[in-house]
Amino acid sequence: MTLPSKVRLVEVGPRDGLQNEKQVISTEIKVELIHRLASAGLRTIEATAFVSPKWVPQMADAAAVFSAIQPLPTVTYPVLTPNRQGFDAAMAAGAKEVSVFSAASETFSRKNTHCSMSESLERCRSVAEAAKAEHIKVRGYVSCVLGCPYEGEITPLAVAEVARALFDMGCYEVSLGDTIGTGTPEKTKAMLEAVARWVPLKKLAGHFHDTWGMAIANVYASLQTGVSVFDSSVAGLGGCPYAPGALGNVATEDVVWLLQGCGIECDVSLEALVNTAEWISRELGREPSSRVTRALRARRNVA
Ligand SMILES: CC(C)(COP(=O)([O-])OP(=O)([O-])OC[C@H]1O[C@@H](n2cnc3c(N)ncnc32)[C@H](O)[C@@H]1OP(=O)([O-])[O-])[C@@H](O)C(=O)NCCC(=O)NCCSC(=O)C[C@@](C)(O)CC(=O)[O-]
């Protein structure tokens, strides 16, 4: 089985990683996190979300965060926009790329965005049309691709239909989210094969939460299937406000370690990334959940 020779990582720590934090995190810390990630070599960093501050208070400073970023010309800083209101706010703040999101579960869609799956896709379409008119790139997300916190099993066909709708409306890439982390490698492969009947593998990204400890195994299964873009979160930060008990995304450090071990290029400095993971974990007052960061720290302490 040939693995891809190069992988692109989409760092989602500043958005997916921090959105569920209950403690106050200053705008300065969020911006410094983004700058440190860019210095570590991440070339796509999802910076924030222009969503309702009533529902996700942690992202209330989206405009302030975005405006304070000192952008590197080699880095893109997409932002999450659930509807036209979010898109307009993102444009006013100067965003150059946006992400829309929908779900393969009716109940999750209603909890997350207060509308049905088809209404949610209509909102995405409206953002995609506005983005096209402004020459802005749009990425799409599908949540609950390997299980739903409310409905349980989700069929690969349901995932494929939503992914196809997002791709057809102009999303340049569709990220497939295992929101609650219940997926396993064989299920991941079956889901990817179903989606790839309608959306080319090169246009798909894997987005795995680590709640059940399967995220890195699912990344490897996706690599074996031909996926070459992965979303990950420094220090394994994160959780979804609408998926009770959900842990963070697969840690970026763990993915980089896996890729290095497979001889796959990703242009990220593991050392700088681990230092960033240690720094943000100290700021949040907790241990990094990345096994690689903890192992490298233990090795440094011995040396
Ligand atoms: C979707 C909405 C906005 C619908 O919002 P709504 O409340 O359902 O309905 P609305 O459209 O009738 O608006 C009501 C109020 O919200 C305001 N509003 C409306 N839109 C916006 C906006 N864009 N930005 C700021 N404010 C907004 C609007 O102005 C109004 O304010 P009021 O008059 O009551 O003062 C809301 O339900 C929401 O923000 N939900 C949060 C969704 C979210 O951020 N979820 C987490 C991210 S998705 C995720 O984590 C999964 C992913 C992507 O990582 C992949 C995976 O792991 O599965």
The ligand as a MOL file (V3000), in Angstrom:
LIG
                    3D

  0  0  0     0  0            999 V3000
M  V30 BEGIN CTAB
M  V30 COUNTS 58 60 0 0 0
M  V30 BEGIN ATOM
M  V30 1 C -25.4070 28.9170 13.7090 0
M  V30 2 C -25.9160 30.0050 14.6260 0
M  V30 3 C -25.1590 31.2970 14.3290 0
M  V30 4 C -27.3960 30.2340 14.3680 0
M  V30 5 O -27.8920 31.1440 15.3310 0
M  V30 6 P -29.3580 31.0090 15.9880 0
M  V30 7 O -29.3600 31.5600 17.3560 0
M  V30 8 O -29.7840 29.6070 15.8900 0 CHG=-1
M  V30 9 O -30.3450 31.7700 15.0710 0
M  V30 10 P -30.5100 33.1600 14.3850 0
M  V30 11 O -29.8850 33.0620 13.0280 0
M  V30 12 O -31.9840 33.3840 14.4600 0 CHG=-1
M  V30 13 O -29.7860 34.2920 15.2340 0
M  V30 14 C -30.1060 34.5480 16.5770 0
M  V30 15 C -29.0850 35.4630 17.2050 0
M  V30 16 O -27.7620 35.0320 16.8900 0
M  V30 17 C -27.0530 36.0640 16.1960 0
M  V30 18 N -26.2040 35.4700 15.1700 0
M  V30 19 C -26.5920 34.7210 14.1240 0
M  V30 20 N -25.5290 34.3740 13.4150 0
M  V30 21 C -24.4480 34.9170 14.0080 0
M  V30 22 C -23.0650 34.8980 13.7180 0
M  V30 23 N -22.5730 34.2320 12.6760 0
M  V30 24 N -22.2290 35.5570 14.5440 0
M  V30 25 C -22.7010 36.2140 15.6000 0
M  V30 26 N -24.0090 36.2700 15.9380 0
M  V30 27 C -24.8650 35.6130 15.1370 0
M  V30 28 C -28.1350 36.9360 15.6120 0
M  V30 29 O -27.6650 38.2500 15.3950 0
M  V30 30 C -29.1940 36.8940 16.6710 0
M  V30 31 O -28.7830 37.7540 17.7410 0
M  V30 32 P -29.8360 38.4400 18.7400 0
M  V30 33 O -30.7660 39.2170 17.8390 0
M  V30 34 O -30.5360 37.3040 19.4760 0 CHG=-1
M  V30 35 O -28.9870 39.2810 19.6430 0 CHG=-1
M  V30 36 C -25.7280 29.6120 16.0800 0
M  V30 37 O -26.5050 28.4810 16.3510 0
M  V30 38 C -24.2870 29.3160 16.4290 0
M  V30 39 O -23.4240 30.1830 16.3750 0
M  V30 40 N -24.0210 28.0700 16.8670 0
M  V30 41 C -22.6740 27.6590 17.2720 0
M  V30 42 C -22.1460 26.6990 16.2540 0
M  V30 43 C -20.6970 26.3660 16.5970 0
M  V30 44 O -19.8360 27.2260 16.6350 0
M  V30 45 N -20.4260 25.0690 16.8430 0
M  V30 46 C -19.0780 24.6090 17.0750 0
M  V30 47 C -18.2920 24.6230 15.8020 0
M  V30 48 S -18.6540 23.2570 14.7250 0
M  V30 49 C -17.5840 22.0450 15.2690 0
M  V30 50 O -16.8930 22.2290 16.2380 0
M  V30 51 C -17.4570 20.7750 14.4810 0
M  V30 52 C -16.2270 20.7450 13.5860 0
M  V30 53 C -16.3270 21.7840 12.4760 0
M  V30 54 O -15.0430 21.0610 14.3110 0
M  V30 55 C -16.0730 19.3480 12.9460 0
M  V30 56 C -16.2820 18.1990 13.9190 0
M  V30 57 O -15.4500 17.9630 14.7880 0
M  V30 58 O -17.3350 17.5680 13.8060 0 CHG=-1
M  V30 END ATOM
M  V30 BEGIN BOND
M  V30 1 1 1 2
M  V30 2 1 2 3
M  V30 3 1 2 4
M  V30 4 1 2 36
M  V30 5 1 4 5
M  V30 6 1 5 6
M  V30 7 2 6 7
M  V30 8 1 6 8
M  V30 9 1 6 9
M  V30 10 1 9 10
M  V30 11 2 10 11
M  V30 12 1 10 12
M  V30 13 1 10 13
M  V30 14 1 13 14
M  V30 15 1 14 15
M  V30 16 1 15 16
M  V30 17 1 15 30
M  V30 18 1 16 17
M  V30 19 1 17 18
M  V30 20 1 17 28
M  V30 21 1 18 19
M  V30 22 1 18 27
M  V30 23 2 19 20
M  V30 24 1 20 21
M  V30 25 1 21 22
M  V30 26 2 21 27
M  V30 27 1 22 23
M  V30 28 2 22 24
M  V30 29 1 24 25
M  V30 30 2 25 26
M  V30 31 1 26 27
M  V30 32 1 28 29
M  V30 33 1 28 30
M  V30 34 1 30 31
M  V30 35 1 31 32
M  V30 36 2 32 33
M  V30 37 1 32 34
M  V30 38 1 32 35
M  V30 39 1 36 37
M  V30 40 1 36 38
M  V30 41 2 38 39
M  V30 42 1 38 40
M  V30 43 1 40 41
M  V30 44 1 41 42
M  V30 45 1 42 43
M  V30 46 2 43 44
M  V30 47 1 43 45
M  V30 48 1 45 46
M  V30 49 1 46 47
M  V30 50 1 47 48
M  V30 51 1 48 49
M  V30 52 2 49 50
M  V30 53 1 49 51
M  V30 54 1 51 52
M  V30 55 1 52 53
M  V30 56 1 52 54
M  V30 57 1 52 55
M  V30 58 1 55 56
M  V30 59 2 56 57
M  V30 60 1 56 58
M  V30 END BOND
M  V30 END CTAB
M  END
